[in-house]
Amino acid sequence: LAANGVPLPSAVRLEELLRQLRTAGADSRVRIVVGEFDVRCFRGNAYVLRTRATVPRGFLKRWQGEKRISLDPLPGVIAFRERKGAGISRDRLAAEPVTLRLRRGGERLRRYGRRPRRSLKNLLQESAIPPWERETLPLLFSGDNLVWAPGIGVDCGYQAQPGEAAVAVAWEPA
């Protein structure tokens, strides 16, 4: 805690924090608030994070071709880079309004052709993305179609073909 700049709690509170971390199950969502920090547990590891502002459930930003979008109140920036034949097809993306928003549940993505769409929930779990990060990951949509998710990739229906105008998207968390 001290190495992360967290004010040390009392001995009693510290012992309770350690007890909770030691007894946390693999699927538990331990969150212990210590001052301006959260102590969390995921897959047997403890994480010390600065407490973040709550992001409204209806968070939505429209992309209109900017190279970078600050996603306040999300802690980071989305960067868009022009590409040729790699990334997201510009033509496919432009077919409907492009937005960035949070998970609502039920999103599906097909990373590889000829395979079924998979739930975003399962893809995020398999990618070992901690639950508290899953809640604030910005997702790129074209209309109602999930196009891209950080740490997962691009839906195969939107992947650019060789030589095609494209855009590569990157989530740069603060």
C-alpha positions as CSV (number, residue, x, y, z in Angstrom):
1,L,0.0,0.0,0.0
2,A,2.8,2.4,1.0
3,A,4.6,1.7,-2.3
4,N,1.5,2.9,-4.2
5,G,1.1,6.1,-2.1
6,V,-1.9,4.8,-0.1
7,P,-2.2,6.1,3.4
8,L,-1.8,3.2,5.7
9,P,-4.9,2.1,7.6
10,S,-5.0,1.2,11.2
11,A,-3.6,-2.3,12.2
12,V,-7.2,-3.6,12.7
13,R,-8.3,-2.3,9.3
14,L,-5.2,-3.7,7.6
15,E,-5.7,-7.1,9.2
16,E,-9.3,-7.1,7.9
17,L,-8.2,-6.1,4.5
18,L,-5.7,-9.0,4.4
19,R,-8.3,-11.4,5.7
20,Q,-10.7,-10.5,2.9
21,L,-8.0,-10.8,0.2
22,R,-6.8,-14.2,1.6
23,T,-10.3,-15.6,1.7
24,A,-11.6,-14.2,-1.6
25,G,-12.9,-16.9,-4.0
26,A,-11.9,-17.0,-7.6
27,D,-15.1,-15.4,-8.8
28,S,-15.5,-12.9,-5.9
29,R,-15.6,-9.2,-6.5
30,V,-13.6,-7.9,-3.5
31,R,-13.4,-4.1,-3.3
32,I,-12.0,-2.5,-0.2
33,V,-11.9,1.2,-0.1
34,V,-8.8,2.7,1.6
35,G,-8.9,6.5,1.4
36,E,-9.0,7.5,-2.3
37,F,-7.9,4.0,-3.4
38,D,-9.6,0.7,-4.0
39,V,-7.9,-2.6,-3.2
40,R,-9.3,-5.3,-5.5
41,C,-8.6,-9.0,-6.1
42,F,-8.6,-10.8,-9.4
43,R,-7.3,-14.3,-10.2
44,G,-5.3,-14.5,-7.0
45,N,-3.6,-11.1,-7.4
46,A,-4.3,-7.9,-5.4
47,Y,-4.6,-4.6,-7.2
48,V,-4.3,-1.1,-5.8
49,L,-6.2,1.4,-7.9
50,R,-7.1,5.1,-7.5
51,T,-10.9,5.3,-7.0
52,R,-12.6,6.4,-10.3
53,A,-15.7,8.5,-10.8
54,T,-18.8,6.5,-11.7
55,V,-19.5,6.5,-15.4
56,P,-23.2,7.0,-16.3
57,R,-24.8,3.8,-17.7
58,G,-26.1,5.8,-20.8
59,F,-22.5,7.0,-21.7
60,L,-22.3,7.5,-25.5
61,K,-20.0,9.5,-27.8
62,R,-20.3,9.8,-31.5
63,W,-17.2,9.5,-33.7
64,Q,-17.1,11.9,-36.6
65,G,-13.6,11.3,-38.0
66,E,-11.5,12.8,-35.2
67,K,-8.0,11.3,-34.7
68,R,-8.4,11.2,-30.9
69,I,-11.4,11.4,-28.6
70,S,-11.2,12.1,-24.9
71,L,-13.8,9.9,-23.3
72,D,-14.4,11.9,-20.1
73,P,-15.5,10.6,-17.6
74,L,-13.8,7.4,-18.8
75,P,-10.1,7.5,-17.9
76,G,-8.5,7.6,-21.3
77,V,-8.5,8.4,-25.0
78,I,-9.5,6.5,-28.1
79,A,-7.0,7.0,-31.0
80,F,-7.9,6.4,-34.7
81,R,-5.1,5.9,-37.2
82,E,-5.5,5.7,-41.0
83,R,-4.4,2.4,-42.5
84,K,-4.5,0.6,-45.8
85,G,-5.7,-3.0,-45.7
86,A,-5.5,-3.5,-42.0
87,G,-7.9,-2.6,-39.2
88,I,-11.6,-1.6,-39.7
89,S,-13.0,-1.1,-43.2
90,R,-13.8,2.6,-43.7
91,D,-16.7,1.7,-46.1
92,R,-18.3,-0.8,-43.7
93,L,-17.9,1.6,-40.7
94,A,-19.5,4.5,-42.6
95,A,-22.7,2.6,-43.4
96,E,-24.3,3.7,-40.1
97,P,-23.5,6.2,-37.3
98,V,-20.4,5.3,-35.4
99,T,-20.6,5.5,-31.6
100,L,-18.5,4.6,-28.5
101,R,-20.4,3.3,-25.5
102,L,-20.1,0.9,-22.6
103,R,-21.4,-2.7,-22.3
104,R,-25.1,-3.1,-21.8
105,G,-25.1,-6.8,-21.9
106,G,-25.8,-9.3,-24.7
107,E,-23.1,-7.9,-27.1
108,R,-21.6,-10.4,-29.5
109,L,-18.6,-10.4,-31.7
110,R,-17.1,-12.8,-34.3
111,R,-13.4,-12.5,-34.4
112,Y,-12.8,-15.1,-37.1
113,G,-14.9,-16.0,-40.2
114,R,-16.9,-19.2,-40.3
115,R,-17.1,-19.3,-36.5
116,P,-20.1,-18.3,-34.5
117,R,-20.5,-15.0,-32.8
118,R,-19.4,-15.2,-29.2
119,S,-20.6,-13.2,-26.2
120,L,-18.4,-10.2,-25.3
121,K,-18.7,-11.3,-21.7
122,N,-17.0,-14.6,-22.4
123,L,-14.3,-13.0,-24.7
124,L,-13.5,-10.5,-21.9
125,Q,-13.2,-13.3,-19.3
126,E,-11.0,-15.4,-21.6
127,S,-8.8,-12.4,-22.2
128,A,-8.2,-12.1,-18.4
129,I,-9.5,-8.5,-18.3
130,P,-10.4,-7.7,-14.7
131,P,-14.1,-7.1,-14.0
132,W,-13.7,-3.5,-12.9
133,E,-12.0,-2.8,-16.3
134,R,-14.7,-4.5,-18.3
135,E,-17.3,-2.1,-16.8
136,T,-15.5,0.9,-18.3
137,L,-14.1,-0.3,-21.6
138,P,-15.3,1.8,-24.5
139,L,-16.8,-0.3,-27.3
140,L,-17.0,0.9,-30.9
141,F,-20.4,0.4,-32.7
142,S,-21.6,1.0,-36.2
143,G,-25.4,1.4,-35.7
144,D,-26.3,-1.5,-33.3
145,N,-23.4,-3.7,-34.4
146,L,-20.4,-4.2,-32.2
147,V,-17.3,-3.5,-34.4
148,W,-14.4,-3.4,-31.9
149,A,-13.6,-4.0,-28.3
150,P,-10.3,-3.2,-26.6
151,G,-8.2,-6.3,-25.8
152,I,-10.5,-8.4,-28.0
153,G,-10.2,-7.0,-31.5
154,V,-12.3,-6.3,-34.6
155,D,-15.4,-8.2,-35.7
156,C,-14.5,-10.1,-38.8
157,G,-17.4,-8.6,-40.8
158,Y,-15.7,-5.2,-40.4
159,Q,-12.1,-6.1,-41.1
160,A,-10.5,-4.3,-44.0
161,Q,-9.5,-6.2,-47.1
162,P,-6.0,-5.9,-48.6
163,G,-5.5,-2.4,-50.1
164,E,-8.8,-1.1,-48.7
165,A,-9.0,2.2,-46.8
166,A,-9.2,1.4,-43.1
167,V,-8.8,2.8,-39.6
168,A,-7.0,1.2,-36.6
169,V,-8.5,1.9,-33.2
170,A,-6.5,2.0,-29.9
171,W,-7.8,2.5,-26.3
172,E,-5.2,4.5,-24.3
173,P,-6.3,4.3,-20.7
174,A,-5.0,7.1,-18.4
